[in-house]
Amino acid sequence: MATSAILWQNRGAILEASSHREAPLIANDPLENTDLYAFRSPDDTNKVTIIANYVPFESPDGGPNYHSFGENVRYEIYIKNNATTTGDDITDRFTFQKANQDGTAFFNIRPGQQNLKTTYTLSKKVGKGTFTDIVSNGIVPPANIGPRSIEGAAGLNSICNTIMANAVATATKGEKVFAGPVDDPFFVDLGAIFDLGRFVLLLEQVRPRQEMGLRDLIATLWRFRSRLLLYKKMEKVPIKLPIFSILIS
């Protein structure tokens, strides 16, 4: 620590944040986008669903400053539907705001209240026009921290599925919109893949659970937990909208 302090002093810089992942300045700069999906909605083939993913490898126990959308970031989805024009033909822009409902508390969740409560505005621009708000004060659900925070009386006193469903907004032209943390859709052992393709067998194939003692079982489960994205989450922005709304007029 002394060496680190001397190095910073010699550089003449001010150290404003810890290097931990959950430090506020780091957790609040989540600019990494990963995948974008677009497909006909399976429940209504007259509509298309567009999903944008951000900030991979999030951990549901990554507190106290959980990953979230940044307030100083514009998250935009571009649609090109006319080859004769220059630039993007449709732009959907998400901007986010945060507020503390109980600034005296350490925990994010309080009885019926939430710190770092996040809302968003969705704006749309067609062609070279101006942005028009189509969702105002949209709700971003909190991270599913655990049963006491979500379901308990000392927390939100609700059910995770209900909180998620209530966060689905309807835009001015009928689009269905959601923005918030969800399970990462990639169920793959990336640690083994990047280790020169060292694939590992499934837990049951490594050793039947019936033959394991409790200590071995916990150790094996933890080893798999640390590598599989099954336990990871990410920020996701899906939009479901009529196909005709993104076609050339």
C-alpha positions in Angstrom: 0.0 0.0 0.0 2.9 2.4 0.8 4.4 1.8 -2.6 1.1 2.4 -4.3 0.7 5.7 -2.5 4.1 6.9 -3.5 3.5 6.0 -7.2 0.3 8.0 -7.2 1.9 10.9 -5.4 4.7 11.0 -8.0 2.2 11.1 -10.8 0.4 14.0 -9.2 -2.9 12.3 -9.7 -5.8 12.0 -7.3 -7.0 8.5 -6.5 -10.8 8.8 -6.6 -12.0 5.1 -6.5 -10.9 1.7 -5.4 -10.0 -0.9 -8.1 -12.7 -3.3 -6.9 -15.3 -4.1 -9.5 -18.1 -2.9 -7.3 -16.5 0.5 -6.7 -19.1 3.2 -7.5 -17.2 4.9 -10.4 -16.4 1.5 -12.0 -19.8 -0.1 -11.5 -21.6 3.0 -12.9 -19.7 3.0 -16.2 -21.1 -0.1 -17.9 -20.5 0.6 -21.5 -19.8 -2.9 -22.8 -22.4 -4.2 -25.3 -22.3 -7.8 -26.3 -25.0 -9.2 -28.6 -27.9 -7.9 -30.6 -30.8 -10.1 -31.7 -33.7 -9.4 -34.1 -36.4 -12.0 -34.9 -40.1 -12.4 -35.5 -41.9 -12.7 -32.2 -42.9 -16.4 -31.8 -46.2 -15.4 -30.1 -47.1 -12.9 -32.9 -45.5 -13.2 -36.3 -46.7 -9.7 -37.2 -44.2 -8.3 -34.7 -40.5 -8.3 -34.4 -38.5 -8.5 -31.2 -35.1 -6.7 -30.9 -32.9 -7.5 -27.9 -29.7 -5.6 -27.0 -27.4 -7.1 -24.3 -25.0 -5.1 -22.2 -22.4 -5.8 -19.4 -21.8 -9.5 -19.4 -20.6 -11.7 -16.5 -22.5 -9.9 -13.8 -22.8 -11.8 -10.6 -26.1 -11.7 -8.6 -24.1 -11.4 -5.4 -21.9 -8.5 -6.7 -22.9 -5.9 -4.2 -23.0 -3.4 -2.7 -22.9 -1.4 -6.0 -24.5 -3.7 -8.5 -23.9 -3.4 -12.2 -26.5 -1.2 -13.8 -27.1 1.1 -16.8 -25.0 4.2 -16.7 -26.5 7.7 -16.2 -23.9 9.3 -18.5 -24.3 6.8 -21.4 -26.7 6.8 -24.3 -27.8 3.2 -25.2 -28.9 3.3 -28.8 -30.3 0.7 -31.2 -30.0 1.5 -35.0 -32.3 0.2 -37.7 -31.4 0.5 -41.4 -34.4 -0.2 -43.7 -33.7 1.9 -46.8 -30.6 1.4 -48.9 -31.1 4.7 -50.7 -30.5 6.8 -47.7 -27.4 7.7 -45.7 -27.2 7.1 -42.0 -29.6 5.2 -39.8 -33.3 5.3 -40.6 -34.6 4.6 -37.1 -32.8 5.2 -33.8 -34.1 4.1 -30.4 -32.2 5.8 -27.5 -32.3 4.8 -23.8 -31.1 7.2 -21.1 -31.2 6.2 -17.4 -31.6 8.1 -14.1 -31.0 6.9 -10.6 -32.3 8.0 -7.2 -32.0 6.9 -3.6 -35.3 6.4 -1.7 -33.4 6.0 1.6 -30.0 7.6 1.5 -29.2 6.8 5.1 -29.1 3.0 4.5 -26.2 0.8 3.5 -28.3 -1.8 1.8 -29.8 -1.2 -1.6 -33.2 -2.6 -0.5 -35.2 -1.3 2.4 -38.8 -2.0 3.5 -40.7 -1.1 0.4 -37.9 1.2 -0.8 -34.9 0.9 -3.1 -31.6 2.8 -3.3 -30.1 3.4 -6.7 -33.6 3.0 -8.1 -33.3 3.2 -11.8 -35.7 4.6 -14.3 -35.3 5.3 -18.0 -36.6 7.4 -20.9 -36.9 5.8 -24.4 -36.7 8.2 -27.3 -37.1 7.5 -31.0 -35.8 9.3 -34.1 -36.9 8.6 -37.6 -34.5 9.5 -40.4 -32.9 12.9 -39.8 -35.8 14.1 -37.6 -35.6 14.9 -33.9 -36.0 12.5 -30.9 -39.4 12.0 -29.5 -40.0 10.4 -26.1 -42.1 7.2 -26.4 -41.5 5.9 -22.9 -41.1 8.2 -19.9 -40.2 7.1 -16.3 -39.8 3.4 -17.4 -38.9 1.1 -14.4 -35.7 -0.9 -14.2 -36.2 -3.8 -11.8 -33.5 -4.3 -9.1 -31.0 -7.1 -9.2 -32.4 -10.4 -7.7 -30.2 -10.1 -4.6 -31.9 -12.8 -2.6 -35.2 -13.8 -0.9 -34.9 -11.5 2.1 -34.4 -8.5 -0.2 -37.0 -9.3 -2.7 -39.7 -11.4 -0.9 -39.1 -10.6 2.7 -41.0 -8.0 4.8 -37.7 -6.2 5.4 -37.3 -5.8 1.7 -39.7 -5.3 -1.2 -42.2 -7.8 0.0 -43.0 -9.0 -3.5 -42.1 -11.8 -6.0 -39.3 -11.5 -8.5 -41.5 -12.6 -11.4 -44.1 -9.9 -10.4 -41.4 -7.2 -10.2 -40.1 -8.2 -13.7 -43.6 -8.3 -15.2 -44.4 -4.9 -13.8 -41.3 -3.4 -15.4 -42.6 -4.1 -18.9 -43.7 -0.8 -20.4 -46.0 0.0 -23.3 -44.7 2.8 -25.6 -46.8 5.4 -27.3 -47.3 3.3 -30.4 -47.8 0.0 -28.6 -44.3 -1.3 -28.5 -43.5 -3.5 -25.5 -40.2 -2.5 -23.8 -38.1 -3.8 -20.9 -34.8 -2.8 -19.5 -33.0 -4.5 -16.7 -31.0 -7.5 -15.4 -31.7 -11.0 -16.6 -30.0 -14.4 -16.8 -27.1 -14.5 -19.2 -28.4 -16.6 -22.2 -25.0 -18.3 -22.8 -24.8 -21.5 -20.8 -21.2 -22.5 -21.6 -18.0 -23.2 -19.7 -15.9 -20.3 -21.1 -13.1 -21.0 -18.7 -12.6 -24.5 -20.2 -13.1 -23.3 -23.8 -10.4 -20.6 -23.6 -8.1 -23.1 -22.0 -7.3 -24.6 -25.4 -10.7 -26.2 -25.7 -10.5 -28.1 -22.3 -14.1 -29.1 -22.1 -15.3 -30.6 -18.8 -17.9 -33.3 -18.3 -21.2 -32.6 -16.6 -21.3 -32.9 -12.9 -23.2 -36.2 -12.9 -20.6 -37.6 -15.3 -17.7 -36.5 -13.2 -19.0 -38.5 -10.2 -22.5 -39.5 -9.3 -23.9 -37.4 -6.5 -24.9 -40.6 -4.6 -21.2 -41.4 -4.2 -20.2 -38.0 -2.9 -20.1 -36.8 0.6 -21.6 -33.5 1.4 -18.2 -31.8 1.5 -17.2 -33.1 -1.9 -20.6 -32.2 -3.4 -20.4 -28.6 -2.2 -16.8 -28.2 -3.4 -17.8 -29.6 -6.8 -20.8 -27.4 -7.1 -18.8 -24.4 -6.2 -16.1 -25.2 -8.8 -18.8 -25.4 -11.5 -20.5 -22.3 -10.2 -17.4 -20.3 -10.7 -17.2 -21.2 -14.3 -20.6 -21.6 -15.8 -22.6 -18.6 -17.0 -25.7 -20.3 -15.6 -25.2 -18.2 -12.5 -24.3 -15.0 -14.3 -26.6 -12.2 -15.4 -26.5 -9.2 -17.7 -28.4 -6.0 -18.6 -30.9 -6.6 -21.4 -33.0 -4.2 -23.5 -35.7 -6.0 -25.5 -38.3 -4.2 -27.6 -41.3 -5.8 -29.2 -42.9 -3.8 -32.0 -45.1 -4.2 -35.1 -43.1 -5.1 -38.2 -44.8 -2.4 -40.3 -43.4 0.3 -37.9 -39.8 -0.4 -39.1 -40.5 -0.8 -42.8 -40.1 2.0 -45.3 -43.2 4.2 -45.4 
